[in-house]
Amino acid sequence: MGIVRFALRWPYTFYVLALLILFLGVTAFRSMPADILPEIDIPVVTVIWQYTGLSTPEMEQRARPTANTR
């Protein structure tokens, strides 16, 4: 109840505090760096597997079971 009495007794103090909070919020928002697409390092593994003379479906059959097992 003490803050209510204080706000009723000195309302301009709370107006100034509200404006200060608003001003600091806008200032903080404007100073934040806005990066729409941040740079993210995604781990990537590349496997190069060559079998000369192997057709594409045969290569797929050989590579699928190895890739799906964890």
PyMOL commands that set and color helices and strands:
alter all, ss='L'
color gray80, all
select helices_A, chain A and resi 2-9+11-31+56-68
alter helices_A, ss='H'
color red, helices_A
deselect
rebuild
show_as cartoon
